[in-house]
């Protein structure tokens, strides 16, 4: 929006038929146009730098999300390895005891005997 506004101001100032100006006023108009051009260039540089930083941030965020996903998959695999017997493929005693405690707590909570 800023670029559109500044660009239109520069174009209008360049194409607008001005009455005959004194050399001092003409010099002021030229400096005004130059100032607007410098302002547009500065805003453009700032915008490009901001976009670059946002892209770097987005890339780092994607990398962190990928790493977190890999860690979660690894943790799930380790959990599965800890509760299943590798020889039989059945749940081991540790898992059975944990599940039994959970079921007893659930039954007591709901009042089932």
Secondary structure, DSSP 4 states (H G I P E B T S, - for coil): -HHHHHHHHHHHHHHS-PPPPPHHHHHHHHHHHHHHHHHHHHHHHHHHHHHHHHHHHHHHHHHHHHHHHHHHHHHHHHHHHHHB-TTT-SB-HHHHHHHHHHHHHHHHHHT--
